[in-house]
Amino acid sequence: MNISTCFGFFYKGCRVECTRKEARIILDGKVVGISKGATRSAIEQDIERVIAGEELA
């Protein structure tokens, strides 16, 4: 595990690894998106977009 990882959590089957600058959204062992959300709720909204098949800007 990278020492820059601040925290992580699971949401709707996705593992999320958060650092100071970004949150990596991991599904089935692959990074499927990177969120720049500053709060957990913003990150969860980005996960919903990834699940729906939308691209994250």
ABEGO torsion letter per residue (X at the ends): XBAABABBBBBGGBBBBBBAABBBBBBGGBBABBBABABAAAAAAAAAAAAAGBBBX
